[in-house]
Amino acid sequence: MTAAFRMLHGFGHYHETYVRLDGRWRIRTIRPSRLHIEAS
């Protein structure tokens, strides 16, 4: 099976929440937000 495109390039950012466990910060949740995607 071959992909319909050879390269995928996108722009965006992550929305993260953190929690402190045992004196260290850990990521609790992470959600990507895609602003623009180009496939070629």
N, CA and C atoms as an extended XYZ file, in Angstrom:
120
Properties=species:S:1:pos:R:3:atomname:S:1:resname:S:1:resid:I:1 pbc="F F F"
N         0.848       -1.190        0.000 N   MET     1
C         0.000        0.000        0.000 CA  MET     1
C         0.887        1.244        0.000 C   MET     1
N         0.596        2.205       -0.837 N   THR     2
C         1.369        3.443       -0.904 CA  THR     2
C         0.516        4.613       -0.424 C   THR     2
N         1.192        5.615        0.111 N   ALA     3
C         0.493        6.807        0.597 CA  ALA     3
C         0.081        7.686       -0.572 C   ALA     3
N        -0.966        8.458       -0.369 N   ALA     4
C        -1.447        9.373       -1.401 CA  ALA     4
C        -0.533       10.592       -1.538 C   ALA     4
N         0.314       10.821       -0.545 N   PHE     5
C         1.252       11.941       -0.577 CA  PHE     5
C         2.594       11.476       -0.025 C   PHE     5
N         3.650       12.185       -0.377 N   ARG     6
C         4.986       11.809        0.073 CA  ARG     6
C         5.473       12.645        1.244 C   ARG     6
N         4.946       13.852        1.366 N   MET     7
C         5.404       14.726        2.437 CA  MET     7
C         4.206       15.444        3.050 C   MET     7
N         4.228       15.563        4.374 N   LEU     8
C         3.186       16.287        5.096 CA  LEU     8
C         3.885       17.322        5.966 C   LEU     8
N         3.514       18.594        5.795 N   HIS     9
C         4.133       19.692        6.534 CA  HIS     9
C         3.013       20.529        7.119 C   HIS     9
N         3.081       20.797        8.408 N   GLY    10
C         2.010       21.549        9.036 CA  GLY    10
C         2.512       22.565       10.038 C   GLY    10
N         1.628       23.453       10.409 N   PHE    11
C         1.908       24.498       11.382 CA  PHE    11
C         0.836       24.457       12.452 C   PHE    11
N         1.221       24.702       13.682 N   GLY    12
C         0.247       24.722       14.768 CA  GLY    12
C         0.957       24.875       16.099 C   GLY    12
N         0.253       24.514       17.154 N   HIS    13
C         0.822       24.579       18.491 CA  HIS    13
C         0.078       23.599       19.386 C   HIS    13
N         0.584       23.426       20.606 N   TYR    14
C        -0.008       22.511       21.575 CA  TYR    14
C        -0.626       23.288       22.729 C   TYR    14
N        -1.717       22.766       23.252 N   HIS    15
C        -2.322       23.267       24.486 CA  HIS    15
C        -2.045       22.205       25.543 C   HIS    15
N        -1.321       22.572       26.593 N   GLU    16
C        -0.906       21.608       27.602 CA  GLU    16
C        -1.388       22.029       28.982 C   GLU    16
N        -1.655       21.030       29.822 N   THR    17
C        -1.890       21.265       31.244 CA  THR    17
C        -0.872       20.424       32.003 C   THR    17
N        -0.471       20.924       33.157 N   TYR    18
C         0.572       20.273       33.949 CA  TYR    18
C         0.071       19.970       35.349 C   TYR    18
N         0.721       18.992       35.982 N   VAL    19
C         0.448       18.650       37.375 CA  VAL    19
C         1.792       18.391       38.052 C   VAL    19
N         1.899       18.758       39.315 N   ARG    20
C         3.150       18.544       40.051 CA  ARG    20
C         3.010       17.262       40.879 C   ARG    20
N         3.849       16.271       40.588 N   LEU    21
C         3.848       14.993       41.294 CA  LEU    21
C         5.234       14.726       41.858 C   LEU    21
N         5.298       14.445       43.130 N   ASP    22
C         6.573       14.139       43.799 CA  ASP    22
C         7.621       15.212       43.548 C   ASP    22
N         7.201       16.477       43.533 N   GLY    23
C         8.122       17.585       43.365 CA  GLY    23
C         8.564       17.848       41.931 C   GLY    23
N         8.010       17.119       40.960 N   ARG    24
C         8.379       17.312       39.549 CA  ARG    24
C         7.138       17.627       38.737 C   ARG    24
N         7.284       18.513       37.760 N   TRP    25
C         6.185       18.871       36.879 CA  TRP    25
C         6.033       17.820       35.787 C   TRP    25
N         4.811       17.389       35.573 N   ARG    26
C         4.497       16.397       34.540 CA  ARG    26
C         3.371       16.934       33.663 C   ARG    26
N         3.391       16.560       32.389 N   ILE    27
C         2.296       16.941       31.495 CA  ILE    27
C         1.085       16.078       31.822 C   ILE    27
N        -0.039       16.716       32.097 N   ARG    28
C        -1.278       15.983       32.376 CA  ARG    28
C        -2.041       15.733       31.081 C   ARG    28
N        -2.230       16.782       30.278 N   THR    29
C        -2.914       16.631       28.991 CA  THR    29
C        -2.158       17.426       27.932 C   THR    29
N        -2.297       16.982       26.693 N   ILE    30
C        -1.693       17.691       25.572 CA  ILE    30
C        -2.655       17.579       24.388 C   ILE    30
N        -2.934       18.721       23.760 N   ARG    31
C        -3.871       18.748       22.634 CA  ARG    31
C        -3.280       19.599       21.519 C   ARG    31
N        -3.023       19.002       20.350 N   PRO    32
C        -2.469       19.781       19.240 CA  PRO    32
C        -3.552       20.593       18.534 C   PRO    32
N        -3.200       21.774       18.098 N   SER    33
C        -4.078       22.608       17.272 CA  SER    33
C        -3.379       22.826       15.942 C   SER    33
N        -3.974       22.346       14.884 N   ARG    34
C        -3.379       22.505       13.560 CA  ARG    34
C        -3.935       23.764       12.907 C   ARG    34
N        -3.042       24.627       12.468 N   LEU    35
C        -3.451       25.869       11.827 CA  LEU    35
C        -3.432       25.751       10.311 C   LEU    35
N        -2.481       24.960        9.808 N   HIS    36
C        -2.349       24.834        8.359 CA  HIS    36
C        -1.595       23.532        8.077 C   HIS    36
N        -2.055       22.754        7.085 N   ILE    37
C        -1.385       21.525        6.684 CA  ILE    37
C        -1.239       21.510        5.171 C   ILE    37
N        -0.037       21.184        4.706 N   GLU    38
C         0.233       21.042        3.269 CA  GLU    38
C         0.689       19.617        2.997 C   GLU    38
N         0.107       18.983        2.018 N   ALA    39
C         0.511       17.646        1.604 CA  ALA    39
C         0.991       17.707        0.159 C   ALA    39
N         2.093       17.013       -0.097 N   SER    40
C         2.588       16.967       -1.474 CA  SER    40
C         3.079       15.579       -1.792 C   SER    40
